Amino acid sequence: MPEHSHPASEKETSRLEAFSDGVFGVAITLLAIEITVDHHTPATDAGLQRALLALWPVYVAYFASFVQILFMWLAHHTIFGLVRRVNTELMLANGLLLLLVVLVPFPTKTLGEFIHTDARHTAAIFYTGYFVLISAAFVLLTRVATAPRYHLLREGVAPATLAQLRRSQDLGLLCNVLIAATAFLNVWLALALSTSMWMYWASLSRKNQLPESALQSPARPGGND
């Protein structure tokens, strides 16, 4: 039986992807849990209304982080759609990414709490800089998954598909670095750019979908390079 169709290899890949899906789900759930009304809020209609309206930075941070995690999950799904088996290097790279993803609620909560204070610059730099780390982890995961020496890819993956995936991850990292740098100069512009990154990832999620044409048939030797 060819290695690429070995049931054990497919089971390992499915288990790793299922575990990763669970971590993404936990990260999104924790985002919502962090949204709470101050327990010192006056127990009156007017007091609660003011408290709910005052949480607008938290709502914005939640929305931005939720959408980014959603498209991270889609990007992760795209990468593992190319993989037929896993190795230690891929599991470690994936673990690093999940370590960062599950902590997204922390910079999100920090941004929501301090964006309307004198600490807004530090909060914005922390928030946007955190997504630089996540983008770097995605680049690492992509490089490991597509490295020819590991032979992890499904048979017949087109070189153009791999090149497009690598370019999209590299460009995403560059964009996040520029956004984090902008936070040092203009907090609101940096946050607007960071929030708008969902449009970039949404566009890439369509471009990086894996139709049957993404796989060469029949596979050519060296198709995984």
For each residue, the residues with C-beta under 8 A, 3 or more apart:
1: 5 6
2: 5 6 155
3: 6 9 84 85
4: 9 84 85 154 155
5: 1 2 10
6: 1 2 3 9 10 85
7: 10 11
8: 11 12
9: 3 4 6 12 13 84 85 86
10: 5 6 7 13 14 84 85
11: 7 8 14 15
12: 8 9 15 16 85 86
13: 9 10 16 17 80 83 84 85 86
14: 10 11 17 18
15: 11 12 18 19
16: 12 13 19 20 80 86 90 91 94
17: 13 14 20 21 76 77 80
18: 14 15 21 22
19: 15 16 22 23
20: 16 17 23 24 76 80 94 98
21: 17 18 24 25 73
22: 18 19 25 26
23: 19 20 26 27 98 101 102
24: 20 21 27 28 69 72 73 76 101
25: 21 22 28 29
26: 22 23 29 30 102
27: 23 24 30 31 69 101 102 103 104 105
28: 24 25 31 32 66 69 70
29: 25 26 32 33
30: 26 27 33 34 102 105
31: 27 28 34 35 62 65 66 69 104 105 108
32: 28 29 35 62
33: 29 30 105
34: 30 31 58 62 105 108 109 112
35: 31 32 55 58 59 62
36:
37: 41 48 51 52 55
38: 41 51
39:
40:
41: 37 38 47 48 50 51
42: 46 47 48
43: 47 48
44: 47 48
45: 48 49
46: 42 49 50
47: 41 42 43 44 50 51
48: 37 41 42 43 44 45 51 52
49: 45 46 52 53
50: 41 46 47 53 54
51: 37 38 41 47 48 54 55
52: 37 48 49 55
53: 49 50 56
54: 50 51
55: 35 37 51 52 58 59 112
56: 53 59 60
57: 60 61 111 112 113 115 116
58: 34 35 55 61 62 109 112 113
59: 35 55 56 62 63
60: 56 57 63 64 112 191 195
61: 57 58 64 65 108 109 111 112 115 127
62: 31 32 34 35 58 59 65 66 108 112
63: 59 60 66 67 195
64: 60 61 67 68 108 191 194 195 198
65: 31 61 62 68 69 104 105 108
66: 28 31 62 63 69 70
67: 63 64 70 71 198
68: 64 65 71 72 104 131 197 198 201
69: 24 27 28 31 65 66 72 73 101 104
70: 28 66 67 73 74 198
71: 67 68 74 75 198 201 202 204 205
72: 24 68 69 75 76 101 134 138 201
73: 21 24 69 70 76 77
74: 70 71 77 78 201 205
75: 71 72 78 79 138 169 201 204 205 208
76: 17 20 24 72 73 79 80 97 141
77: 17 73 74 80 81
78: 74 75 81 82 165 205 208 209 210
79: 75 76 82 83 141 142 145 165
80: 13 16 17 20 76 77 83 145
81: 77 78 210
82: 78 79 145 146 153 154 157 161 162 165 210
83: 13 79 80 86 90 145 152 153 154
84: 3 4 9 10 13 152 153 154 155
85: 3 4 6 9 10 12 13 152
86: 9 12 13 16 83 90 91 152
87: 90 91 150 152
88: 91 92
89: 92 93 144 150
90: 16 83 86 87 93 94 141 144 145 150 152
91: 16 86 87 88 94 95
92: 88 89 95 96
93: 89 90 96 97 137 140 141 144 145
94: 16 20 90 91 97 98 141
95: 91 92 98 99
96: 92 93 99 100 137 140 141
97: 76 93 94 100 101 134 137 138 140 141
98: 20 23 94 95 101 102
99: 95 96 102 103
100: 96 97 103 104 130 133 134 137
101: 23 24 27 69 72 97 98 104 134
102: 23 26 27 30 98 99
103: 27 99 100 106 107 130
104: 27 31 65 68 69 100 101 107 108 130 134
105: 27 30 31 33 34 65 108 109
106: 103 109 110
107: 103 104 110 111 126 127 130
108: 31 34 61 62 64 65 104 105 111 112 127
109: 34 58 61 105 106 112 113
110: 106 107 113 114 123 126 127
111: 57 61 107 108 114 115 123 124 126 127 191
112: 34 55 57 58 60 61 62 108 109 115
113: 57 58 109 110 117 123
114: 110 111 117 119 120 122 123
115: 57 61 111 112 120 123 124 187 191
116: 57 120
117: 113 114 120 123
118:
119: 114 122 123
120: 114 115 116 117 123 124 187
121: 124 125 183 184 187
122: 114 119 125 126
123: 110 111 113 114 115 117 119 120 126 127
124: 111 115 120 121 127 128 183 187 190 191
125: 121 122 128 129 180 183 184
126: 107 110 111 122 123 129 130
127: 61 107 108 110 111 123 124 130 131 183 191 194
128: 124 125 131 132 176 179 180 182 183 190 191 194
129: 125 126 132 133 180 183
130: 100 103 104 107 126 127 133 134
131: 68 127 128 134 135 176 179 180 194 197
132: 128 129 135 136 173 176 177 180
133: 100 129 130 136 137
134: 72 97 100 101 104 130 131 137 138 176
135: 131 132 138 139 169 172 173 175 176 177
136: 132 133 139 140 173
137: 93 96 97 100 133 134 140 141
138: 72 75 97 134 135 141 142 169 172 173
139: 135 136 142 143 169 170 173
140: 93 96 97 136 137 143 144
141: 76 79 90 93 94 96 97 137 138 144 145
142: 79 138 139 145 146 165 166 169
143: 139 140 146 147 166
144: 89 90 93 140 141 147 150 152
145: 79 80 82 83 90 93 141 142 150 152 153
146: 82 142 143 152 153 162 165 166 224
147: 143 144 150 152
148: 151 222 224 225
149:
150: 87 89 90 144 145 147
151: 148 224
152: 83 84 85 86 87 90 144 145 146 147
153: 82 83 84 145 146 157 162 224
154: 4 82 83 84 157 215
155: 2 4 84 219 223
156: 215 216 217 218 219 220 223
157: 82 153 154 161 162 214 215 216 223 224
158: 161 162 213 214 215 216 223
159: 162 163 223 225
160: 163 164
161: 82 157 158 164 165 210 214
162: 82 146 153 157 158 159 165 166 224
163: 159 160 166 167
164: 160 161 167 168 207 208
165: 78 79 82 142 146 161 162 168 169 208
166: 142 143 146 162 163 169 170
167: 163 164 170 171
168: 164 165 171 172 204 207 208
169: 75 135 138 139 142 165 166 172 173
170: 139 166 167 173 174
171: 167 168 174 175
172: 135 138 168 169 175 176 197 200 201 204
173: 132 135 136 138 139 169 170 176 177
174: 170 171 177 178
175: 135 171 172 178 179 193 197 200
176: 128 131 132 134 135 172 173 179 180 194 197
177: 132 135 173 174 180 181
178: 174 175 181 182 193
179: 128 131 175 176 182 183 190 193 194 197
180: 125 128 129 131 132 176 177 183 184 190
181: 177 178 184 185
182: 128 178 179 185 186 189 190 193
183: 121 124 125 127 128 129 179 180 186 187 190 191
184: 121 125 180 181
185: 181 182 189 190
186: 182 183 189 190
187: 115 120 121 124 183 190 191
188: 191 192
189: 182 185 186 192 193
190: 124 128 179 180 182 183 185 186 187 193 194
191: 60 64 111 115 124 127 128 183 187 188 194 195
192: 188 189 195 196
193: 175 178 179 182 189 190 196 197
194: 64 127 128 131 176 179 190 191 197
195: 60 63 64 191 192 198
196: 192 193 199 200
197: 68 131 172 175 176 179 193 194 200 201
198: 64 67 68 70 71 195 201 202
199: 196 202 203
200: 172 175 196 197 203 204
201: 68 71 72 74 75 172 197 198 204 205
202: 71 198 199 205 206
203: 199 200 206 207
204: 71 75 168 172 200 201 207 208
205: 71 74 75 78 201 202 208 209
206: 202 203 209
207: 164 168 203 204
208: 75 78 164 165 168 204 205
209: 78 205 206
210: 78 81 82 161 214 215
211: 214
212: 215 217
213: 158
214: 157 158 161 210 211
215: 154 156 157 158 210 212 219
216: 156 157 158 219 220 223
217: 156 212
218: 156
219: 155 156 215 216 223
220: 156 216 223
221:
222: 148 225
223: 155 156 157 158 159 216 219 220
224: 146 148 151 153 157 162
225: 148 159 222
